Amino acid sequence: MGKESRTVTVDGRPVALAGKEVKVGDKAPDFIGVDNDMAEVHWSKFKGRPCIIASVMSLETSVCDKETRTFNERVTALGEDVTVLTISMDLPFTQKRWCGAAGVKNVTTLSDHRDASFGRNYGVLIEKLRLLARAVFVVDANGVVRYREIVDEVSGEPDYETALEAVRRFS
């Protein structure tokens, strides 16, 4: 049997996703990102807490901006134990500038620009464009993926309500 191709669309054009597909029930894979101060951050830093992990193409696009602002606002109703990570290929300098301008304080942004560690380990890397597909993963405090959405067309928004409900259900 041949390898099954996983794709999303960018402006209606199909693009392949690289990396290992992560499914609900899987243990959340490890990854290393870079924070706004250029420090490496390992996924293990967030273990033990429920977490929403949102991958976006770039914080400086309208849908990614809206998505990150929406999670920033909505996470406060879930309690202080819930972590929200937004991961993109944007450089840490860009993420820091964007967060400051947007007033985002309830979301941690991480850059995947160095190694595409998150993109490869979660199967959302658009290798051809060196960008991440729009996806949302909810991971419980035990490190198990409880919800996964890979948005078919990267310009579309995720299902915020279902992701937030998964956090409430598994927190």
C-alpha positions as CSV (number, residue, x, y, z in Angstrom):
1,M,0.0,0.0,0.0
2,G,1.2,3.5,-0.8
3,K,1.6,6.3,1.8
4,E,-1.6,8.2,2.3
5,S,-1.2,11.9,1.5
6,R,-2.6,14.5,3.9
7,T,-3.4,17.9,2.5
8,V,-4.9,21.3,3.3
9,T,-5.6,24.1,0.8
10,V,-4.0,27.5,0.5
11,D,-6.3,29.8,-1.5
12,G,-8.0,26.7,-2.9
13,R,-4.8,25.0,-4.0
14,P,-3.9,21.7,-2.2
15,V,-0.6,21.5,-0.4
16,A,0.8,18.5,1.4
17,L,1.3,18.2,5.1
18,A,4.6,16.8,6.3
19,G,5.3,15.1,9.6
20,K,3.6,12.4,11.7
21,E,-0.2,12.7,12.0
22,V,-1.3,13.1,15.6
23,K,-4.7,11.7,16.5
24,V,-7.1,12.1,19.4
25,G,-6.0,9.6,22.1
26,D,-2.3,9.9,21.2
27,K,0.3,11.1,23.7
28,A,1.1,14.7,22.8
29,P,4.5,14.6,21.0
30,D,7.4,16.6,22.4
31,F,8.6,19.7,20.5
32,I,10.9,22.6,21.0
33,G,9.9,26.2,20.1
34,V,11.6,29.5,20.6
35,D,9.9,32.1,22.9
36,N,9.8,35.9,22.4
37,D,13.1,36.3,24.2
38,M,14.9,33.8,21.9
39,A,15.0,31.0,24.5
40,E,14.3,27.4,23.6
41,V,11.1,26.2,25.2
42,H,10.3,22.4,25.5
43,W,6.8,21.1,25.5
44,S,7.6,19.5,28.9
45,K,7.4,23.0,30.4
46,F,3.6,22.9,29.9
47,K,2.9,19.3,30.9
48,G,0.6,18.8,33.9
49,R,-1.8,21.5,32.7
50,P,-4.6,21.4,30.2
51,C,-3.4,23.2,27.0
52,I,-4.8,24.5,23.8
53,I,-2.1,24.5,21.1
54,A,-3.0,26.5,18.0
55,S,-0.8,26.5,15.0
56,V,-1.1,29.4,12.6
57,M,0.6,30.6,9.4
58,S,1.5,34.0,10.6
59,L,0.3,36.3,13.4
60,E,0.4,39.2,10.9
61,T,-2.4,37.8,8.8
62,S,-6.0,38.8,9.6
63,V,-7.4,35.3,10.4
64,C,-4.4,34.3,12.5
65,D,-4.6,37.7,14.3
66,K,-8.3,37.1,15.0
67,E,-7.8,33.5,16.1
68,T,-5.1,34.4,18.6
69,R,-7.1,37.4,20.0
70,T,-10.2,35.2,20.3
71,F,-8.3,32.5,22.3
72,N,-6.7,35.3,24.4
73,E,-10.1,36.6,25.4
74,R,-11.9,33.3,25.8
75,V,-9.3,31.4,27.8
76,T,-9.9,33.6,30.9
77,A,-13.3,31.9,31.4
78,L,-11.5,28.5,31.6
79,G,-9.4,29.3,34.7
80,E,-5.8,30.0,35.4
81,D,-4.6,26.4,34.9
82,V,-5.3,26.4,31.2
83,T,-2.4,27.3,28.9
84,V,-2.8,28.5,25.3
85,L,0.1,28.3,23.0
86,T,0.1,29.8,19.5
87,I,2.8,28.5,17.3
88,S,3.9,29.9,13.9
89,M,7.0,30.2,11.7
90,D,7.1,33.9,12.5
91,L,10.4,35.0,14.0
92,P,10.3,35.6,17.8
93,F,10.9,39.3,17.2
94,T,7.7,39.5,15.1
95,Q,5.7,37.5,17.7
96,K,6.9,39.8,20.5
97,R,6.0,42.9,18.5
98,W,2.6,41.5,17.5
99,C,1.8,40.5,21.1
100,G,2.7,43.9,22.4
101,A,0.6,45.7,19.7
102,A,-2.3,43.4,20.2
103,G,-2.3,43.5,24.0
104,V,-2.2,39.7,24.1
105,K,-1.3,38.5,27.6
106,N,-3.1,35.1,28.0
107,V,-1.5,33.3,25.1
108,T,2.1,32.2,24.9
109,T,3.5,32.5,21.4
110,L,6.3,30.2,20.2
111,S,8.3,30.2,17.0
112,D,8.9,27.0,15.1
113,H,11.2,28.7,12.6
114,R,14.5,27.0,13.7
115,D,13.7,23.3,13.3
116,A,10.0,23.0,12.4
117,S,9.9,20.7,15.5
118,F,6.2,21.3,16.2
119,G,5.2,21.2,12.6
120,R,6.9,17.9,11.9
121,N,5.9,16.3,15.3
122,Y,2.3,17.3,15.0
123,G,2.0,16.7,11.2
124,V,1.0,20.3,10.3
125,L,4.1,21.4,8.4
126,I,3.5,22.8,4.9
127,E,7.0,22.0,3.9
128,K,6.7,23.5,0.4
129,L,5.9,26.9,1.9
130,R,7.8,26.4,5.2
131,L,4.6,27.4,7.1
132,L,2.3,25.7,9.5
133,A,-1.3,24.7,8.7
134,R,-4.0,26.1,10.8
135,A,-4.8,23.5,13.5
136,V,-5.9,23.3,17.1
137,F,-5.0,20.6,19.5
138,V,-6.3,20.2,23.1
139,V,-4.1,18.3,25.4
140,D,-5.2,17.3,28.9
141,A,-3.1,17.5,32.1
142,N,-1.9,14.0,31.5
143,G,-0.4,14.9,28.1
144,V,-3.1,13.1,26.0
145,V,-4.5,14.7,22.9
146,R,-8.3,15.1,23.5
147,Y,-9.2,17.2,20.5
148,R,-7.7,17.9,17.1
149,E,-8.8,20.1,14.2
150,I,-6.8,20.7,11.1
151,V,-8.7,23.4,9.2
152,D,-9.1,22.3,5.6
153,E,-8.6,25.8,4.1
154,V,-5.9,27.7,5.9
155,S,-7.8,31.0,5.5
156,G,-10.7,29.5,7.5
157,E,-11.1,29.9,11.3
158,P,-11.1,26.9,13.7
159,D,-14.2,25.8,15.6
160,Y,-13.5,27.8,18.8
161,E,-16.5,26.5,20.7
162,T,-15.7,22.8,20.2
163,A,-12.1,23.3,21.2
164,L,-13.0,25.3,24.3
165,E,-15.6,22.7,25.2
166,A,-12.9,20.0,24.9
167,V,-10.8,21.9,27.4
168,R,-13.7,22.2,29.8
169,R,-14.5,18.5,29.5
170,F,-11.0,17.3,30.0
171,S,-9.7,19.8,32.6
